[in-house]
Amino acid sequence: MARRPVVTGALAALAAAATVTSLAVGPAAVASPTRAGAASATSTLSPADEARKVDRVKTPRPHWFTCEAFAPGAECATVALPLDYDNPKGAQTHVAVLRLTARDPAHRIGTLFVNPGGPGGSGVEMASFARQFLSPAVLDKFDVIGFDPRGTNFSDPVRCWPNLGDQFDALEPIFSMPFPFTRPELRAYSRAAEDFGKACSTRGKTLAGSMSTAEVARDMDVLRRMAGDSRLTYLGFSYGSYLGTVYSSMFPSRVRAVAIDGVIDPVRWAGTTSTASTPQTQRIRSGEGAAKALQEILKRCKAAGKDYCGFAALGDPAATYAEIVAELKAAPVVISDPDTGEVFLELSWPVLTSLLLGDLYSPDAGSFVDMDLTAVASLLEEEFPAGTTAAARQDKRQAAARTLLASRVKARETASKAAIAEKRRLARTVGWAFPYDNSPEAFQAVTCTDGRNPSRARDWATYAAAGDRTAPDFGRLWTWASAPCATSTWTVKDEDAYRGPFTRATSNPVLVVGNLWDPATNYRGAVATSLLLPNSRLLTSNSWGHTAYGTSDCVTGAVDRYLLTRKVPAMGASCVGDVQPFTEPLEGDPGPSLRGRTGGRSLPPVVPPLPGALPRG
């Protein structure tokens, strides 16, 4: 590769990638979706039985209180719901709810429930941002309610360890890498995944065994009744699409309008007896979606040329990227603090993969991929004469990184190993008020109780290698995300989990929105879901990033009209995202355009299904 100046603007992304974790929702490969997929049906309750079961729960009468720390005019409440709907008068769990009332109460239609995904994302926080991403017409005519699904965030939290220090000790191998690659990493990661499953199946089992999406759907039906609506109006993103699909399948006669964006194939997420030998996070084919999106960006970069895509100046983008991957697989680049010599970032192949996945989450994915790959190439472009020792090669790489590190004093302070060690010490200090972060448990408790998985965490290495063949680079990352769900160690189960059928006709149409270049929820998931749900309509968006709402007036307008009127777009309708890669010439140091907003509004605060990936904009 030819030598190029270092692009300093990319360091923030490189630094962020250093602290990546790897708990996720992920990918795979099976037959093309057809309505025959209903053969996975496992539910023993009819919709009428399910409705009677939930209707036994008394309608909550919440005590609403103002919570303007979230948003002006916001009201909050905590609602007690059955831990087990088979025993509605037994143990309870408390669910946090936030409401923004309709701005035009005289023309109010009802309540719009929102969910940002995850699993484990905060519906409370999403609702608090509703005025930033929903249209004025929707805000005028709907109360907006977000609730934190049981076990997460402001609701009663699932906890699998007694304190943050013990959690950190157990999960450090998972926290410290996007996915394992070397043999020592594979061993450490597998052991941590096994310990994760054991902890949530013992200390955390009471709540972890009652957190399947079916339980959340039952909670949402009670909250719908609490809000005074006879049928549900819902907007769900990413994992929230699965919640919408499950609700529509369990309570098909109670659907007013359910819009799902960034859609997970429900049969692949839940799994069947014939697919249980493939990890859940490989089955749903997210890795394939990410690989497809990256290859398309590299293809467009080549076609646009160096005046529009800086990475093209290094040669064929796909070939240059392959060189970078090969070099990082051979040996990571160690970036040290130029003053102390402390290792600040080890830029490995897994870290690069996670970094690029974060780039692909943005509607302006092309700009971010261009910026970051050009910066990474700068670290690898030093020319080495034949016979250069490995030590000398490493020294020159570290020298190339000094420019990047020079302006990142604050990042070094927060991301250094010393800082992490200090936080770890404080986590064990009695009286230290650092909150327990249960997001790892929240994510896996839903994932592992929802879907079928193989038995032994140590076997994920074999599955990950297979995933890498169908989805280069990203296949491993997504596959490893479900390793804690290995059934020999994650033994707690939710006997009332729902795994189909997903073919019940709803009382009103369901709107399914799929983005062709979504790197997390493969477009094929939207196609599969639209084929499964008899009364549904697919809206396709040729846009970038994770989910499509907010990336164009076309998509946003179609979803808004549907929520307001229940009218779905025409059969075969499609939209084009406002931001497309490499359509404007570069000027100086290229950076992201940060476009992709509709009518001056923000994008919805969707929670990535892979916490380790950092979405942009």
N, C-alpha and C positions, 0 to 999 in steps of 0.2 A: 504494500500500500504506500502511496505517496505521502510525504509528510505534510501536515496541515497544522495551522495554529490551533491551540486549544480553545474550545468554545466554553467560556466561563459560565454562561447562563445555565448550563445543565447541571451544575454541581448540586443544587438543591435536590434535584431528583436522585442523583447518585447517593447523596447523604441519606435521604429518606429511605432508600432501598436497603441501607445497612441495618435498619431496625425492623425489617420485614418479618412478619409471622406467617404461618401457613395453614390456618384452619379454613376450610372452604366448602363451596358448593361446586361440583365439577362435571366431567365429560364422559363420552364413550362411543361405541359403535354397535348397532344392531340393525334389524331389518327396517325398511322404509315404513313410516307410520301409516296405518290403515285403521278403519273402525274395528277390524278384527282384534285390535289390541285389547279390546274389552275382555278378552279371555283371562285377563289378570284379575278379574273381579274376586274380591275376598270379603267384602262387607256382608255381614249376616243380617243387617237391619235394613228394612225398606225406608224410603224417605218419610213415610207416615210414622213408622216406629221411631225413627230418629227425632222427628218433630215432637212426638209425644214425650219422649225421654227428656228433651230440653225444656218443654213447656211445663214440666213438673216444678221447675225452678221458679220461685216467686220473682216477679218483676222487681228489680232493684229500684230503690228510691234514694238516689245519691244525694249527699250533702255537697252541693257545688260551692266552691270558694274561689275567689279571684286569685289568679296566679300570673300577674302581669310581668313577672320576671321572664316568663317565656315569650309573651307577646301582649301588646295592649289589648285589653278586653278579654283575655283568655280566662276561662273557667276550668278548674280542675276538680277531680273527685277520685276517690278510691272505692272500688266496688268489690264486695266479697262474692266469690263464685265457687261452686263445688269443685273440690280437687278431683273428684270422680263423679261423673254424671250418673253412674249407676247407683250412687248413694248420695242423692242431692241434699240430704240433711246431715251428712257427715262432715269430715274435715273440709276446710275452705282454703282458698288462696286468694290473695288480694291483687286486683288489677288496677293499674293507674290509667286514668282517662283524662284527656284534655279536649275542650270544646271551644270553638269560635262560632258565635251565633251568626245567622244570616244577616246581611246588611240591609236587606229589604224584606222585613218580616211579613209584610202584607202579601207578598208574592212568593213566600217560601214554599219550596217543593218538598223538602224533607231534610234528611241528614246524609252527608257524604262521609263514609268511612274511608280512611287512607292507611296504607301500610307501605313502608319504604324498602322492605326486603330484609336481607341478612342471610339466614334467619338470625334474629336477635336485634334487628334494628328497632329504634324507638318510634312507635307511632305517635307518642306524645310530642316528641320533638318535630316530627314531620308535620303534624297538624299545626304546630306553633309557627311554622314557616309557610303556611298555606297562602298567605297574602303575597308572598314573594313569587310563587310559581303557578298558582291557579288564576284563571281568567276572572275579570270583574263580574261577568254574568254568573259564573258558578258561585263566587263568593256572595253575590247578592241573594241567591235563591236557595242556598244550602247552608245549614249548620255544617261545620266540618269537625269531625271527631277522629282523633287518633288515640289508640290505646296501646300500651306496652304489653305484648303477648306474655302470658303467664311465665314466670321464671326469669324475666328479662328487665333490665333497666330499672324504672321506678316501681314496677310491680314487685311482689315478693320474689327475691332473686334465688335462683338455684345456686348452691355453693357445694363444690366437691372437695374443698380443703378448708381447714380451720382458719387459715389466715393467708394473706397475700404472699408472705415469704415461702410458705410450704407450696403454694401454687406455683410460684416462680421456680423453685427448686425442681419440682416435678416436670414442668413444661419447658424448662430452659432449652433443651435440644430442639423443641418445636419452635419456640420463640426466636431462636438464633439463626434459623435458616429458612428460606422459602420452601425448599425440599432437599432431602439428603441425596448425595451423589457419591461420595467416597465410602469405602467400607466402614470406617469408624463412624461416619455420619449415619449410615444405614442402621447400624446396631443401636446407636444412641437414640435415634428418632423412633425406631420400632419399640424400644423399651419404654420411652416416654409415652408413646401412643397406648401401650398396654397399661401403664400406670394410670393414664387418663381414664380409660374405660373402667378400671377397677375402682378408682376413686368415686366416679359418678354412679357406679353400681352399688356402692356401700354408703358412704356419708351422704352423697347427693341423691340417693335413689328415690326418696319420697316424691320430690318434685320432678327430678329428671325422668321418672317413669310416667309422668302425667303431662308431658309437654309436646306431644305430637301435634301436628297441624290440625288434626281432627278436633282435639280439645280446644284449640284456639278458635276454630270455626264455630264450635258450640258456644264458646264465650261470646263471640261476635253476634251470634243470633240472639242471645240474651240481651246484649247491649243494644241491638237493633230495636228490640221490644221496649227497652228502657227509654230509647230516644223517641218512641211513639210512632215508628214507621211500621207499616204492615209488610213491606218488602224492603230488601237491602239495596242501597246504592253504594257502590264500592269502586275505588281506584287503587290498584295494587301493582307494585313494581318488583321486578326481579323475583326473589323468593315469594314476595307478596302475590305474585301471579299464581303460585301453587295454592296459597291460602284461598284465593278467589275461585280457583278450579275446584278445590275440595268443598268449599261452601256450596258452590253451585251444584255439586254432585250429591251432597248430603241433604240439602234443602232446596231442591230445584223449583218448588212452587213459591219460594220466598225471594226470588230474584226480581228486582225492578230494573237495575242496570249494573252490570259488573264489567268493568274495563280492566284488562290486565295487559301489562306492558313489560317486555323483557321476560318472555314466557318459558317456563320449564316444562318439558315433556313429563306429564304426571305419571305415566306408566314407567318410564325410565327412572324417575325419582323414587317412586315407591318400590320398584323392582317386582319381579315375579319369581316363582320357584325355579324357572329355567334361566333367569339372569342373575340370581343371587350370588353366583360365583364371580361376578364382575363387580368391582367396587362401585358404589353409588355415584361417586364423583367422577368416575370414568364413563359410566353409562349415559349420562346426560349430554355428553359431547361438547362441553364447554371448551376443552382444549382444542378440539377441531375448529371451533368458531374463532378462537384467538389466533390459531396458526393461519387460518384462511385470511383473516383481517390483516395480519402482518405481511403476508406474502402479497396481498393486493396493494398495500401501501408501498412496498418495495418495487413492485411492478410499475405503479404510477410515478414513483420517484424517478425511475429510469426514463420513462416516457417524457416526463416534464423537463428533465435535464438540470444541470447545476445552477442555472439562473433561478430556478423555482424550488429546487430541493438540494440543499447543500451537500447532503450525503452522496449525491450522484457524482460530485467532483472527485471522489475516490475511486471511481470505476463503476462497474456494474453493481448496483446496490445489493442484489440478492447474493452475488458472489462475495462481496465485501463482508456482508453480514455473516455468511458461512465461515469466512476466515476468522472473524472475531470470535464466533462461537467455538471453533476448533481450538483457537489459542487459549481461550478461557477454560475450556475443558482440560487442556493440558496442564495449565497452571494459572491460578487466580492472580490478579494484580493486587498487591498489598500497598495500600496508600497509608503512609505514616505522617504523623505530625512533624513538620519540618524542624520544630524547635526541640521537642522532647523525644522524638523517635517512637512514640506510642502509636501502635496500629490504630488507625481511625476507621478504615473501611477496607474490607477484603472484597474486591470486585470479582466475584466468581460467576460462573455460568448460571447457577441458580439465581443469584442476585440480579444479573442482567435480565433474565427471563421475567422475574417479578417486576422489575422496573419497566420493562416494555409492556407488560400486561396493564400496569397502571396508566401508561401512555394511551393504550388502546381504549381505555374507559372514557376518554374525552371525545366530545364531538369534533375537536380539533386534533384528532389523533395523529394525522400526518405531520403537523408541525412539531409535536412532541417527540415522535419517533425520529424525525430528522435531526432535531436538536440533540437528543440524547445519544443516538448512535454516532453522530459526528464527534461528540465529546468523548465517548468511549474509544472511538478509533484513535483519537489524539493520544490516549494513554498507551496505545499499542503500536503506534506508527514509528517508534524509534528504529532506526536501521542498525542492525547488528552484523558486524563482520563475521565471517566464518570462524568458528572456534571460540566465540564469546562465551564465557562461563555463565552458568545460571545466575550466580551471585551478581555478576556485572550487569546482566540483563535486567535483573530485579532492581538494581540501583538506578539504572537509567529510567525504568518505568516510574520509580518513586519520584525521580527528579521531574518527570513530565507532569506528575500530579501536583507539584508544589504550587503552580499557578492557580489551580482549582481550589486548593486549601487556603490560600492566602487570605481570602475575604470571608472565610467561614468560621471565625472564632467562636461565635455563639453555637453553631452546629457542633463544633468539636467539643464544647463544654457539655452539651446535652447528650451527645451520642457516644462519648468515649466510654471505654470499659470501666474506667474509674468512676464515672458518674453512675453507670448502671450498678456497679458494686455498692455504691453508697445508697442508692434507692433500695437495693436488696437488703442492706443492713437495717435501714429505717423501717422496712416492712415488718421486721420482727421486733421493733421497739415498742414496748408497752406504752400506750397513750398517744402514739403517733397517729394523726388523723388522716392518713392517706386512705382513700376509699378502696374497698375491695372491688376489683374489676372482674366481673363474672362473665364477660363477653365470650371467652373461650368455652366455658361450660354451656352458656346459653345457645351458642351456635351448634355445638355437638349434641346437646340434649334433644334438640328438634331433629337434626339431621339423622341421628342414630336411631331414634324411635320411629321416624317416618319410613326409612328405607331398609331394604334387605342388603346384607353385606357378607363377604367371605369371613372365614373363621379367625385366621391368625394374622396379626399385624405384620409379622416378619415376612409374610408372603406378598406384601404390598410392593416390594422391590421388583418382583416378577411382573406384577400387574402394571407397575409404572413403566417398565421397559417396553411392555406391549403398547401402552398408551403413547409412548414417545414415537413409536413407528407410525401410528395413525395421525398423530398431532405433534410434529417435531417441536421440541423444547417445552411447549405448554402442556403436553400430555402428562409428563411426570408431575408437574406442579399441581395440576388439578387432581390427579389420581391420589396423591399422598394425602390430600385434604381429609379423606374419610378414614384414614388408618385408625384413629381412635375408636371407630365403630366396629372393629373386628369383634365378632360375636362371642369368641371364647373369653374375652375380657370385658367387653361392654355387655353385661348380662341382663341389666334392667330393661324391661320392656313395658310398653303401653298396650295393654290388651285391647284398648278401644281405638287404636290407630286405624286410619282409613287408607286402604290401598286399592280402591276401586269398588264398583265400576265408575268410569268417567264418561259414560255415554248416555246419561239421562237428559231428557229434553227439559229445558228450563222454561219458566212461565214467560220470560222475556228474553230476547237475544243477548248473548254475551259477546263483547267486543274484544278480539284478540289482536294485539299489536306486536308485530315482529320487525326487528331491525336487521337488515341483511348482513351487517358487519359487526354485530354485537359480539364482543370477545368473551362474554361470561354466560349469557343465555343464548345459546345457538339458535339462529333463525329457524332451524328445523324443529325446535321445540314448539314454536308458535304454529307452524304448519301442522304438526302432530296434534296439538291441542284443538285446533280448529276442525280437524277431521274427526276427532273423538266426540266433541260436544255437538250434538245434532243441531241445536239452535244457536249457532255462533257465526260470526263473520270475521274474516281475517283482513287486517289492514297492514300492508307491507310498506316499510320505509327504507329507502336507499340512503341511509345515514350512518354516521360513525358514533362510536361510544356505546355505553351501556344504557339501554332503553332508548325510546324515541320521543317521548312526550317532551315538548320544549325545544326540539331541534329544528322544527319548521312550523310555519303557520298551518301547513297542510295537515300534519299529524295532530297538532294541538287543537286546531279547529274541529277536526273530525271527532276527537275524543270529547271535547267540550259539548258539541252538539248532541252527541250520544247521551252524555250524562244528563243533559237538560231535557231532551225530547224522547229518548230511547230509540232514535232512528239511527240505524247502522249505515256505514258507507256502502256504495254500490259494490256488487260482487267483483272481485279482482282489483279493487281500488289500491293505488300505491302512491307514495309520496317520495320526494327527493329532499334530503337534508340540506339546510341552508349552507352548511360548511362542507366543502369537498377538498380533498388534499391537493396542494400544489397548483392552485389556480391563480395565485398572485406572485409576482416576482419578489425575490428576496431583496431586502434593503439592509445592508450592514449585517449585524449579528442576528440571525434569524431566531425568532421566538414565536410562541403560540399567539394566534390572533384573538383567542378567547371570545370568539363569536359563538353562534349557536344558541342565542337567546331569542325568544319569541316575544315581540311587542315590548321589549325592554324588561321582560320578566326573567327571573332566574330559572335555571334548570331545577327540577325537583331534587330534593336531597336524598337520592337513592343510596341505600347502604349496599356497598359491593358485596357480592357473595363470597369474595375472597378477601378477608380482612388484611392480608399481607399486601394486597395491591392498592396503590394509592391513586384514586381517580383525580383528574385535573379539572379545574373550572366547573 
